[in-house]
């Protein structure tokens, strides 16, 4: 009999949103059908942006569109597989704000990690962001303003066992973001990473069984012994908290913030 997935600590109360007016701006959010991407799409639309929400999950995008009804901005959805790199680059043309969020995860020891999955992870989480940035920059440069926010992870700053592809992709994304910041600075374009710890998303919940197998522990110990072991704050990050960090980096007050990695890790990297 399969052990039930351990329950995760309940969400924290919602936080007040930072002031943000993106009226007249167009934003693209990848991986927008759920989790962090959905929270970011809703947050930017609530600030008045026209949001292009892309994902390969058509049902999730439909649910997002329904939830976005009545917001000041507009959410337009597009089913897009980011392994189609030409289509990814084209989707980013003409946007003012780019949020590279889409990701996937597999927990396996290096010697057992499937090479095809490693390739797919690097394609979706590093090569696709490069192509999206490449597609977005001409418009941003032409108007002298742009915001690129790359959803990295504490695993872009630290490594963990059994996550070779994810860690490699996130470390690469951190470097790509810094390069975009240096090149974009003369054109009024900022590029930053937001690097959360474990976030309350289906991606995290789905890896509990794999983590248990990889570490040789029962599933009910994964949360305390693996996911939250190194964090000072013993809870998961909420998607809406990550979206607020993304929103801040799009404000006029953040115009001098570029090339950084904003860690939302509950003190993990304080060690």
Secondary structure as the mmCIF struct_conf table of DSSP 4:
data_model
#
loop_
_struct_conf.conf_type_id
_struct_conf.id
_struct_conf.beg_label_comp_id
_struct_conf.beg_label_asym_id
_struct_conf.beg_label_seq_id
_struct_conf.end_label_comp_id
_struct_conf.end_label_asym_id
_struct_conf.end_label_seq_id
HELX_LH_PP_P HELX_LH_PP_P1 UNK A 2 UNK A 19
TURN_TY1_P TURN_TY1_P1 UNK A 23 UNK A 24
STRN STRN1 UNK A 26 UNK A 30
BEND BEND1 UNK A 31 UNK A 31
TURN_TY1_P TURN_TY1_P2 UNK A 32 UNK A 33
BEND BEND2 UNK A 34 UNK A 34
HELX_RH_AL_P HELX_RH_AL_P1 UNK A 35 UNK A 46
TURN_TY1_P TURN_TY1_P3 UNK A 47 UNK A 48
STRN STRN2 UNK A 50 UNK A 55
BEND BEND3 UNK A 56 UNK A 56
HELX_RH_AL_P HELX_RH_AL_P2 UNK A 58 UNK A 67
TURN_TY1_P TURN_TY1_P4 UNK A 68 UNK A 70
BEND BEND4 UNK A 71 UNK A 73
STRN STRN3 UNK A 74 UNK A 79
TURN_TY1_P TURN_TY1_P5 UNK A 82 UNK A 83
HELX_RH_AL_P HELX_RH_AL_P3 UNK A 85 UNK A 91
TURN_TY1_P TURN_TY1_P6 UNK A 92 UNK A 94
BEND BEND5 UNK A 96 UNK A 96
STRN STRN4 UNK A 97 UNK A 100
HELX_RH_3T_P HELX_RH_3T_P1 UNK A 110 UNK A 112
HELX_RH_AL_P HELX_RH_AL_P4 UNK A 115 UNK A 122
HELX_RH_PI_P HELX_RH_PI_P1 UNK A 123 UNK A 127
HELX_RH_AL_P HELX_RH_AL_P5 UNK A 128 UNK A 143
TURN_TY1_P TURN_TY1_P7 UNK A 144 UNK A 144
STRN STRN5 UNK A 146 UNK A 151
HELX_RH_3T_P HELX_RH_3T_P2 UNK A 154 UNK A 156
TURN_TY1_P TURN_TY1_P8 UNK A 157 UNK A 157
BEND BEND6 UNK A 158 UNK A 158
TURN_TY1_P TURN_TY1_P9 UNK A 161 UNK A 162
HELX_RH_AL_P HELX_RH_AL_P6 UNK A 164 UNK A 184
HELX_RH_3T_P HELX_RH_3T_P3 UNK A 185 UNK A 187
TURN_TY1_P TURN_TY1_P10 UNK A 188 UNK A 188
STRN STRN6 UNK A 189 UNK A 196
BEND BEND7 UNK A 197 UNK A 198
STRN STRN7 UNK A 199 UNK A 199
BEND BEND8 UNK A 200 UNK A 201
HELX_RH_AL_P HELX_RH_AL_P7 UNK A 202 UNK A 206
TURN_TY1_P TURN_TY1_P11 UNK A 207 UNK A 207
HELX_RH_AL_P HELX_RH_AL_P8 UNK A 208 UNK A 215
TURN_TY1_P TURN_TY1_P12 UNK A 216 UNK A 216
BEND BEND9 UNK A 217 UNK A 217
HELX_RH_3T_P HELX_RH_3T_P4 UNK A 219 UNK A 221
HELX_RH_AL_P HELX_RH_AL_P9 UNK A 222 UNK A 222
HELX_RH_PI_P HELX_RH_PI_P2 UNK A 223 UNK A 227
BEND BEND10 UNK A 228 UNK A 228
TURN_TY1_P TURN_TY1_P13 UNK A 229 UNK A 230
BEND BEND11 UNK A 232 UNK A 233
BEND BEND12 UNK A 235 UNK A 235
HELX_LH_PP_P HELX_LH_PP_P2 UNK A 236 UNK A 236
STRN STRN8 UNK A 237 UNK A 237
HELX_LH_PP_P HELX_LH_PP_P3 UNK A 238 UNK A 238
HELX_RH_AL_P HELX_RH_AL_P10 UNK A 239 UNK A 248
TURN_TY1_P TURN_TY1_P14 UNK A 249 UNK A 250
BEND BEND13 UNK A 251 UNK A 251
HELX_RH_3T_P HELX_RH_3T_P5 UNK A 252 UNK A 254
TURN_TY1_P TURN_TY1_P15 UNK A 255 UNK A 256
BEND BEND14 UNK A 259 UNK A 259
STRN STRN9 UNK A 261 UNK A 264
BEND BEND15 UNK A 265 UNK A 265
TURN_TY1_P TURN_TY1_P16 UNK A 266 UNK A 267
HELX_RH_3T_P HELX_RH_3T_P6 UNK A 268 UNK A 270
#
